[in-house]
Amino acid sequence: MTWPRVLLQLQARRNGAAHEPHDDRANTCSWSGKHLSGQVSGPVARADANLKGQETQTGRGKATFATILALVTLVVTCGQTGAATSISGYVRERGSRESIPYVSVYIEGLRLGGMTNAAGYYVINGVPPGRHVVVAAMIGYNESRQTLVVAAEPLVHNIELSTEAIEVAAVEVQAERARAPSLEIIPSRETLRGVDLKIAPAAVEADPIRTLHTLPGVVQLSDFNTGLYVRGGTPDQNLILVDGSELYNVSHMFGLFSTFPADAIKTTELLMGGYPAQYGGRLSSVLNVITEEGNKERFRGSGGVSLLSSRMTLQGPFGKGSFLVSGRRTYLEPVFWAASRSSDAFDGMGYFFYDFQGKIHQILSHSDQFAIAGYMGKDAFKYTNDFMDTRFDWGNKSVSLSWNHLFSGELYSHVQANLSRFVSHTTFKIEDFGATDHNELFDTDLRGDLTWFANERHTFETGVHMKRNTMRFGQEYAGQSYEAFDLIAYVPSAYVQDSWRPWPFLTVQPGLRGTLFRSRLRDTPESATYSAFEPRFTVRYQLGEQTFLKAATGRYSQFIFRVPREYQGISMMSDIWFTCDDTPGGYPQRAWHYVLGLETKIRHDVDLSLEAYYKDYAGLVEFNASQTAPQSVEDALLRGDGYAYGLDVNVKKRAGRNTGWLSYSMSWTVRTIDGLNLDENGNPQPFYPKFDARHHLDAVYSFDLSRHWTLNSRMSLSSGQGYTKVLGRYVVEDPLFTQGLYYRGQKNGARLPYYMRLDVGAKGSYRFWGVRWMPFFQIVNVLNRANEFNRYYDSGDAAKDPPETGRERVIPQLPFLPTFGVDVEF
């Protein structure tokens, strides 16, 4: 039997085993699907028949010649029947020309499609010539269906999507979920649009981070904290990007607010584990916030006033594109002034924060787009009187320049330069004694990414990232200055990955990321060098029409550390950041992620996802509280290992009058840190960190009551967090002073009562004087449940009559708290 016959028969067997509509396309040549066996006729079939006769007559030499002839004829025949081509373009919003990321674009009747990237660009490869219907679908937009005549040349097809015409309470009524094929490969990925971020009631105003707390796998430490604790990770282990620029502090008002005003956000993407090779430098998760580009058609404005803050966003056409500016500021000064009239405790107290961000986006041509974006935010707290003067200041500043260029329809590039700066400053003075500290982290980085949509089976991505990082930490006591750290680090990295689709039902994404970290003290030649080679692998297998099995694994490294300065988990001072150094305790953190998940549809507009995960951590850090003036990373940190595992379930409905989601997490997080939770022999024992919560349930619900009003609610139910119980107290006396010390139990060995909170709200929408007015009313903790955040031991007062004995006291969380305000659009 000749090799052409062997190949054809093997292919026929594969075609019989896997019947896929992807391959029912005309005028193409492919080794997969039933199309090849049906199309191989004419010259190829006759050549094969001739070969069979020649095989018995002329021997191996002629058979070899015939084999070559058959393969050449096959190639020529394929070329004559018409080569497949590509369709590419941008998806934008009608009326504003705002690009729309993560839209499904596909060819109806064929298993061909793609998803738009962060810039709204898509490519569909392997499209056969002929007449085809191109469909673009995304929740919240009307489905686009356009018939195109595809020839042999690549076709550029830009798409505009319109939002639903019916509006209720400032939130567009979502279209019924289009029956579009799922094109998402990555597991543990949650994407929320700007409208989704405003569904859940908030203590003061819509907050993106607070909404992320309702997702499975994300733990909320307290009502006063916006930190993201994702699947056993801490907030500093999250890579937080705003338009590609890295931010280090994302909270205001000691954790009550986040730094992201919801009005300017287009999309928020959270990758909770097993994320691909283009992301690195963090152990736990990636939070990618994309802000709006600005309306390119007409001038628009939006804003709002609440009890504690005001905000405003303006956008409109500018040059060949658009501009956007957004600002927010608190006005607590009158509140403190009014409070000081009734209590001297508030006299001399002041606090404010502000955010300001802007963007200019220009479409120079179909192949070139340019954007400049910036952000700045600051917190300032003071408390002064005749005896003391205390001041805390901290904030972020960042600016980025980006350029998107198309070398061809299939070759997309993105180049970006970023500057980012985080500064914190603390001053504490009592009479003649004063102490200050200053921490500064400054990043300069340049990155370039290239995506090649090679064909319908392969999409290659590669990139290079160059970062220079400086970190300074200094202290001053009684007029004496100490420069504890002054480090410079260089962090080049590169990655490559391929999204490979060998069969329509299977997609695999292997990747590799390499990083070199080198740091040194300023003005010294000695340096510390660390490297990381991080394989990543993701696979998606289609079990049914809308049912997918996903898995991912990867290695991750982190070269930067955060030391939170908190009291009982409440941020009281600005955080301190460190980088790795050459001391024995200055090595990087490492982690392995393992994720296995199932995604399906309960019905066409209800999604169900289940994911199990395991994270193995090495080199974890905890603050060394015994060091008051650390001189190195080794002095400041305690090191150890840990692991986290669990199960996340999410049921989501985003279409119709009733929308929302129900999420449940069951998780375990365990750490073993040198110097903490020691047994009688001085050996560290495993413990549950405070953010470990065995069970966590969140329900977010929104109902369009009428044309003008929407009701929304959020219910949270969680296992009690751990705390360290005080077992007893003893006194140590010497000639100079008397000191009271405590016997403590196992670290976080006791549990608080379970946490339960129900929030409700209503939002209206009325238009008059050319302005859309949206009043809102919200009640936090409508049941007034006395949730506990932590417990501490009060030693009592022996001088009282009768003496007051020591006892355990409770730090409460938010009580029944009504709030109201109004948002506007014009």
Buried (B, 14 or more C-beta within 10 A) or exposed (E): EBBBBEBBEEBBEBBEEBEBEBBBBEBBBBEBBBBBBEBBEEBBEEBBEBBBEBBEEEEEEBBEEBBEBBBEBBEEBBEEBBBBBBBBBBBBBBBBBBBBBBBBBBBEEBBBBBBBBBBBBBBBBBBBBBEBEBBBBBBBBBBBEEEBEBEEEBBEBBBBBEBEEEBBBBBBBBBEBBEBBBBBBBBBBBBBBBBBBBBBBBBBBBBBBBBBBBBBBBBBBBBBBBBBBBBBBBBBBBBBBBBBBBBBBBBBBBBBBBBBBBBBBBBBBBBBBBBBBBBBBBBBBBBBBBBBBBBBBEBBBBBBBBBBBBBBBBBBBBEEBBBBBBBBBBEBEEBBEEBBEEEEEBBBBBBBBBBBBBBBBBBBEEEEBBBBBBBBBBBBBBBBEEEEBBBBBBBBBBBBBBBBBBEEBBBBBBBBBBBBBBBBBBBBBEEEEBEBBBBBBBBBBBBBBBBBBBEBBBBBBBBEBBBBBBBBBBBBBEEEEEBBBBBBBBBBBBBBBBBBBEBBBEBBBBBBBBBEBBBBBEEEEEBBEBEBEBEBBBBBBBEEEBBBBBBBBBBBBBBBBBBBBBEEBBBEBBBBBBBBBBBEBBBBBBBBBBBBBBBBBEEEBBBBBBBBBBBBBBBBBBBBEEBEEBEBBBBBBBBBBBBBBBBBBBBBBBBBEEBBBBBBBBBBBBBBBBBBBEEEEEEBEBBBBBBBBBEBBBBBBBBBBEEBBBBBBBBBBBBBBBBBBBEEEEEEEEEEEEEEEEEBEBBBBBBBEBBBBBBBBBBBBEEEEEEBBBBBBBBBBBEBBEBBBBBEBEBEEEEEEEEEEBEEEBBEBBEEBEBBBBBBBB
